[in-house]
Amino acid sequence: QFATSRAEFDESEYVVRRRYNDFIWLRQKLVEAFPTHLIPPLPGKHTLLAQLDRYSKEFIVARMALLHRFLNRVANHPVLSCNQSVKVFLTAKPSEFAIHRKSRQGLLGRVSSSFHNLAAVYMIRQRNLEFDQVREYVTCLGEKLINVDKISQRIYKEGQEYLYELHQMHPIFTLWSASEPELSPVLLAMATAVEHNAQAQQHVLVTFTPNIAQEYLLYIEAVKEALTRRDSVQIEFELTVEELKKKRTEKEMLLAGEQAPTTNATTGGFSLGGTALWKSAGEMRDDKLQRLAQAIPQLVKQVEENQDKVECANENLRADLERWHYEKKDDLKKLFVALANQQIKYYEQCLAAWEEVLPDMKGIDTTFSSNNKQQLQVTS
């Protein structure tokens, strides 16, 4: 369910039902339509919520929240939100949406996909320092977040073990109080404190996400994909420039007569029945010059168009990266502040539980008679 105030929508509120694969389709359409933009990543199908049962209500609600966050990022983007596929995704009825999903990939998408594969087999000659620094930054950030992810998983595992120990301690104190009438009030108070600690720890584990950094690790991969697609645009430009240089060099060599003449250059070729079986070297050179005269202007135009594409790609990605840096800083800050506040609240609850035990402990007579001390020494 979503609401909008944009004029291009016929209604102000829509309610649609979409599956996870539908979100994959939407993101792929956005990549095809905007290859030089940073497309927000989809949450992992199972990795982010590995601690939950995939068929449980908690799993479904958690995944809905993550997918809703993806849609919000698309909707808040000034360019992606205007895409027709986004409108279809948000407004189309099930039958209409099924037709759109079955439609084949357009020519533009197939062509752009072929160029995007260039980065895997061709090295850029003129590296862009700005985007190389971005790539180094996200790589370093990814390594740090991987360490954070490992630590968070270890904290979650230790929390589970600690909760298990707390559950074991509560019945121990309760049974102990039954055999020690004098210490019974204190032992029962300690058992209650342990129980409150266990409840607080249980709440921390329920609300704590062990894969705390997984979402932004996916975002880092999305940034790397966008950088690769930008590189593909530049590779296409460089290949066109190289082809233009080759054509011009070939034309200069033909005009300078650097190619070695053949014997047919003077005889004009061999003919049979008035029909030439092959062309002379001069005629072949003239044909090549004619073809080059047609190809070079086309390549010049193509170089200019590809150069414009590179500049547009740089501007698009630069604007998206600036927006992403701001969003990343805000999201990570909220994430760690919320985690810190959760731990503070947890320790406050534990401290309050143990403070309630103090009055009972102050009333204990801790003095021992000499016989008790001797008996203690003998038994020890």
C-alpha positions in Angstrom: 0.0 0.0 0.0 1.3 3.4 -0.9 0.1 7.0 -1.3 1.2 9.6 -3.8 0.4 13.2 -4.7 2.1 13.1 -8.2 0.0 14.2 -11.2 1.0 11.3 -13.4 -0.9 8.9 -11.2 -4.6 8.6 -11.7 -5.3 7.9 -8.0 -3.8 9.0 -4.7 -3.6 5.6 -3.1 -2.9 2.1 -4.4 -2.9 -1.4 -2.9 -1.1 -4.1 -4.8 0.4 -7.5 -3.9 3.9 -8.3 -5.2 6.3 -11.2 -4.7 10.0 -11.2 -4.1 10.7 -12.1 -7.8 8.6 -9.1 -8.8 11.0 -6.9 -7.0 13.9 -8.6 -8.8 12.1 -7.8 -12.1 11.7 -4.1 -11.1 15.4 -3.7 -10.2 16.5 -5.3 -13.5 14.3 -2.9 -15.4 15.8 0.0 -13.6 19.3 -1.2 -14.4 18.4 -1.5 -18.0 16.8 1.9 -18.2 19.5 3.7 -16.0 22.8 1.9 -16.4 24.8 4.9 -15.2 22.8 5.5 -12.1 23.2 3.8 -8.7 20.3 1.4 -8.3 19.5 0.5 -4.7 20.1 -3.1 -3.8 17.4 -5.7 -2.9 17.7 -7.4 0.5 19.1 -10.9 0.4 16.4 -13.5 0.0 17.5 -15.5 3.1 20.9 -14.2 4.3 19.7 -11.1 6.1 17.1 -13.1 8.1 19.0 -16.4 8.6 18.0 -16.6 12.3 14.3 -16.6 11.4 12.1 -19.3 10.0 11.3 -18.4 6.4 7.7 -19.4 6.9 7.2 -17.6 10.2 5.3 -14.4 10.6 8.4 -12.6 11.9 10.3 -13.5 8.8 7.6 -12.2 6.5 7.2 -9.0 8.4 11.0 -8.4 8.5 11.3 -9.0 4.8 8.4 -6.7 4.1 10.2 -4.0 6.0 13.4 -4.4 4.0 11.5 -4.5 0.7 9.6 -1.4 1.7 12.9 0.4 2.4 14.0 -0.5 -1.1 10.8 1.0 -2.6 11.3 4.1 -0.5 14.8 4.6 -1.9 13.5 4.2 -5.4 10.6 6.6 -4.7 12.8 9.2 -3.2 15.2 9.2 -6.2 14.4 12.1 -8.6 15.1 10.0 -11.7 14.3 6.4 -10.9 10.9 7.3 -9.5 9.8 8.6 -12.9 10.4 5.4 -14.7 7.4 3.7 -16.3 8.3 0.3 -14.9 8.1 1.7 -11.3 4.6 3.1 -12.1 3.5 -0.3 -13.5 4.9 -2.1 -10.5 3.0 0.2 -8.1 -0.3 0.5 -9.9 -0.9 -2.5 -12.3 -3.4 -5.1 -11.4 -2.2 -8.7 -11.3 -3.2 -9.6 -14.8 -1.7 -6.4 -16.3 1.5 -6.8 -14.3 1.9 -10.4 -15.5 1.8 -9.2 -19.1 4.5 -6.6 -18.4 6.6 -9.2 -16.7 6.4 -11.6 -19.7 7.4 -9.0 -22.2 10.9 -9.6 -23.5 13.9 -7.4 -22.9 14.0 -4.5 -25.3 16.7 -3.8 -27.9 18.2 -1.1 -25.8 18.6 -3.4 -22.8 20.3 -6.1 -24.9 22.7 -3.6 -26.5 23.6 -2.0 -23.2 24.1 -5.5 -21.6 26.6 -6.4 -24.3 28.6 -3.2 -23.7 28.5 -3.7 -19.9 30.4 -7.0 -20.4 33.3 -5.0 -22.0 34.7 -4.1 -18.6 35.5 -7.8 -18.0 37.7 -8.1 -21.0 39.0 -4.6 -21.7 41.1 -2.4 -19.4 40.4 1.3 -19.4 43.4 3.3 -20.7 42.5 6.7 -19.2 41.6 6.0 -15.5 39.3 8.4 -13.8 40.9 9.3 -10.5 37.7 10.4 -8.9 35.9 7.1 -9.4 39.0 5.1 -8.7 39.0 6.8 -5.3 35.4 5.9 -4.8 36.1 2.3 -5.7 39.0 2.2 -3.1 36.7 3.8 -0.5 33.9 1.3 -0.9 36.3 -1.6 -0.9 37.8 -0.3 2.4 34.4 0.3 3.8 33.3 -3.2 2.8 36.2 -4.7 4.7 35.4 -2.7 7.8 31.7 -3.7 7.6 32.6 -7.3 7.2 34.6 -7.1 10.5 31.6 -5.4 12.1 29.4 -8.2 10.8 31.6 -10.9 12.2 31.7 -9.2 15.6 27.9 -8.7 15.7 27.4 -12.4 14.9 29.9 -13.3 17.7 28.0 -11.0 20.1 24.7 -12.6 19.2 26.1 -16.1 19.7 27.6 -15.2 23.1 24.3 -13.6 24.1 22.5 -16.9 23.3 25.0 -18.8 25.5 24.6 -16.2 28.3 20.8 -16.5 28.1 21.1 -20.3 28.4 23.3 -19.9 31.5 20.8 -17.5 33.1 18.0 -20.0 32.5 20.1 -22.6 34.3 20.8 -20.3 37.3 17.2 -19.4 38.1 16.1 -23.0 39.2 19.4 -23.4 41.1 18.8 -20.4 43.3 15.2 -21.5 43.8 16.2 -25.0 44.9 19.0 -23.7 47.1 16.5 -21.4 48.9 14.4 -24.5 49.9 17.4 -26.0 51.7 18.6 -22.8 53.4 15.7 -21.3 55.3 17.9 -18.4 56.7 19.1 -17.5 53.3 15.8 -18.2 51.5 14.7 -14.5 51.1 18.1 -13.5 49.6 18.3 -16.5 47.4 14.7 -16.0 46.1 15.5 -12.3 45.5 18.6 -13.3 43.5 16.5 -15.8 41.5 14.1 -13.1 40.7 17.0 -10.8 39.6 18.4 -13.5 37.4 14.9 -14.0 35.9 14.7 -10.3 35.1 18.2 -10.4 33.6 17.1 -13.3 31.4 14.0 -11.4 30.3 16.1 -8.4 29.4 18.6 -10.5 27.5 15.8 -12.3 25.7 14.4 -8.9 24.5 17.9 -7.9 23.3 18.3 -11.1 21.2 14.8 -10.8 19.7 15.4 -7.2 18.6 19.1 -7.6 17.8 20.0 -8.3 14.2 23.3 -10.3 14.0 23.7 -9.5 10.3 23.8 -5.8 11.2 26.0 -4.7 8.3 24.7 -7.1 5.6 22.3 -4.5 4.1 25.1 -2.0 3.4 27.4 -4.7 2.2 24.8 -5.3 -0.5 24.7 -1.5 -1.2 28.5 -1.5 -1.6 28.1 -4.2 -4.2 25.5 -2.1 -6.0 28.0 0.8 -6.0 30.7 -1.4 -7.5 28.2 -2.5 -10.2 27.4 1.1 -11.0 31.1 1.9 -11.3 31.6 -1.1 -13.6 28.7 0.1 -15.8 30.2 3.6 -16.0 33.5 2.1 -17.0 31.8 0.2 -19.8 30.5 3.5 -21.2 34.1 4.9 -21.1 35.4 1.7 -22.7 32.9 2.1 -25.6 34.2 5.7 -26.1 37.8 4.6 -26.1 37.2 1.8 -28.5 35.5 4.2 -30.9 38.5 6.7 -30.6 40.9 3.8 -31.4 38.9 2.8 -34.4 38.9 6.4 -35.7 42.6 6.7 -35.2 43.1 3.5 -37.2 40.9 4.7 -40.1 42.8 8.0 -40.2 46.1 6.4 -40.2 45.1 4.0 -42.9 43.9 7.0 -45.0 47.2 8.8 -44.5 49.2 5.8 -45.6 47.1 5.4 -48.7 47.4 9.0 -49.6 51.2 8.9 -49.1 51.5 5.9 -51.3 53.3 3.9 -48.6 51.7 0.6 -49.7 53.9 -1.3 -52.1 52.5 -1.3 -55.7 51.8 -4.5 -57.4 52.5 -5.5 -61.0 49.0 -4.7 -62.0 49.5 -1.1 -61.1 51.0 -0.4 -64.6 49.1 -2.9 -66.7 45.7 -2.0 -65.2 44.9 -5.7 -64.3 44.0 -8.8 -66.2 40.8 -9.0 -68.3 39.1 -11.9 -70.1 36.5 -11.1 -72.7 36.6 -7.4 -71.7 35.7 -8.1 -68.1 38.4 -7.4 -65.4 39.1 -10.5 -63.2 40.7 -8.3 -60.5 41.3 -4.7 -59.8 44.6 -2.9 -60.1 46.3 -1.6 -57.0 45.3 2.0 -57.9 41.7 1.0 -58.2 41.8 -0.9 -54.9 43.4 2.2 -53.2 40.7 4.4 -54.6 38.0 2.1 -53.3 39.5 2.0 -49.9 39.8 5.8 -49.9 36.2 6.1 -50.8 35.1 3.8 -48.0 37.3 5.6 -45.5 35.9 8.9 -46.7 32.4 7.6 -45.7 33.5 5.8 -42.5 35.6 8.6 -40.9 32.8 11.2 -40.6 30.5 8.5 -39.1 33.2 7.6 -36.6 33.8 11.3 -35.7 30.1 11.7 -35.0 30.1 8.4 -33.0 33.1 9.6 -30.9 31.3 12.9 -30.1 28.1 11.0 -29.1 30.1 8.5 -26.9 32.0 11.4 -25.3 28.6 13.0 -24.3 27.5 9.6 -22.9 30.7 9.5 -20.7 30.1 13.0 -19.4 26.4 12.2 -18.7 27.4 8.9 -17.0 29.9 10.7 -14.8 27.4 13.4 -13.8 24.6 10.8 -13.1 26.9 8.6 -11.0 28.5 11.6 -9.2 25.1 12.9 -8.1 23.9 9.5 -7.0 27.1 8.9 -5.0 26.7 12.2 -3.3 23.2 11.3 -2.3 24.3 7.8 -1.2 27.1 9.2 1.0 24.6 11.4 2.8 22.1 8.5 3.2 24.9 6.1 4.3 26.1 8.4 7.0 22.6 9.0 8.3 21.7 5.3 8.2 24.8 4.0 9.9 24.6 6.7 12.5 21.0 5.7 13.3 21.9 2.0 13.3 24.8 2.3 15.8 23.0 4.9 18.0 20.0 2.5 18.2 22.3 -0.4 19.1 24.0 1.7 21.8 20.7 2.8 23.3 19.5 -0.8 23.3 22.5 -1.9 25.3 22.2 1.1 27.7 18.6 0.2 28.4 19.5 -3.5 28.9 22.2 -2.6 31.4 19.9 -0.3 33.2 17.3 -3.1 33.5 19.9 -5.5 34.8 21.2 -2.9 37.3 17.7 -2.2 38.6 17.1 -5.9 39.1 20.3 -6.3 41.2 19.6 -3.2 43.2 16.3 -4.7 44.3 18.3 -7.5 45.9 20.6 -5.2 48.0 18.1 -4.5 50.8 17.7 -8.3 51.4 21.4 -8.8 51.4 22.1 -6.1 53.9 20.0 -7.9 56.5 22.1 -11.1 56.4 24.2 -11.9 59.5 27.6 -12.5 58.0 29.3 -13.2 61.4 30.6 -16.7 62.2 31.2 -18.3 65.5 34.7 -19.8 66.3 33.2 -23.3 66.0 31.8 -22.6 62.6 35.2 -21.2 61.5 37.0 -24.3 62.7 34.4 -26.5 61.1 34.8 -24.6 57.8 38.6 -25.0 58.0 38.3 -28.7 58.6 35.8 -29.3 55.8 37.9 -27.2 53.4 
